[in-house]
Amino acid sequence: MTNLIRIPGRLRLLLALVLAAVGLVAGGLADACTRAVYLGKDNEVITARSMDWKEDIQSDLWIFPRGMQRNGEAGANSLKWTSKYGSVIASAYGVSTTDGVNEAGLAANLLWLVESQYPAFDASSKPGLTIAAWAQYLLDNFATVQEAVDALQGEPFTLVTDKVPGQDRAATLHLSISDASGDSAIIEYIGGRQVIHHSRQYQVMTNSPIFEQQLALNSYWQQIGGTVMLPGTNRASDRFARASFYVNALPKFDDPDIAIAAMFSVIRNASVPFGILTPDEPNISSTRWRTVVDHRRKLYFFESALTPNTFWVDLKKLDFSAETGQVKTLTLGPDARNIFAGETSAKFKVAKPFRFLGLSPS
């Protein structure tokens, strides 16, 4: 007689979702990144993310002061604004802000989401904003997640996308933001419509499937319990489950330096080892670099997968003034292999700001 394991109905549904998600990711593109937020003792808030990509994303770090004149790079009908807050960001391909934090402690992280579908854009649409400047728009304009969400709900722009540099596919991304209070929001475009998930409890974001389904998948693993079993592959839904368990299992450390080290260990746990390839899923990619933001102390940490040192920028040491602040860059080199250590604000060099990648000429 065969012994059968009886699974409650709700768990059966969640298990079906898990299996469906595995099939979805296996059958599609799955460039991998992970973002997690730690809510610690005495209002300690730390955001960590990994950047996973199949090739060198040609990143550098940049300092942007207040008062910069910005353009949505969508042609004649482009969004225009002047930056209210200074920021430190990590660029991609020299044409996009992909990660960063502003002087008020708001962090923004762009991650891949193949299911993204953006609204149609033409001369009659609301002003266009290139997806390459999406994160920068939020860093430039808002101090908190609540402020950003309030503004985004009014849909002040039309988000537009174009091909990834050197690739024959459009950039399909979703965005997470977190602030010094521990608040979080996830912004996606599903079926051409903006969807905002706003809650302090939304501490983790990865890639496919869409965030609502990720929450359902994670609910399944929460019922099993992370001390019993955690999924271990490099797929997005598995990384989501691991990051969710570990970021909430961490103690509330008294020492913020230990909290930073702990968050690095969590984001490394959700990273893809360098050089790992999945033969039938070529777009599951190695982790290129990781960042960690200490929102309270206003520190931005950077770690390349190919260098021995972690370094950081203390935003409190930077001149973000519109009158005297300067655009500066820290060149990370091919594969981010230039070596830095310690606090590096003095290593940045004055530079001309890059131009955000916009719509290709028709």
Secondary structure, 3 states (H helix, E strand, C coil): CCCCCCCCHHHHHHHHHHHHHHHHHHHCCCCCEEEEEEECHHHCEEEEEEEECCCCCCCCEEEECCCCEEECCCCCCECEEECCCCEEEEEECCCEEEEEEECCCCEEEEEECCCCCCCCCCCCCCCEEEHHHHHHHHHHHCCCHHHHHHHHHCCCCEEECCECCCCCCECCEEEEEECCCCCEEEEEEECCEEEEEECCCCCEECCCCCHHHHHHHHHHHHHHCCCCCCCCCCCHHHHHHHHHHHHHHCCCCCCHHHHHHHHHHHHHHCCCCCCCCCCCCCCCCCEEEEEEEECCCCEEEEEECCCCCEEEEEHHHCCCCCCCCCCEEECCCHHHCCCCCEECHHHCEECCCCCCCCCCCC
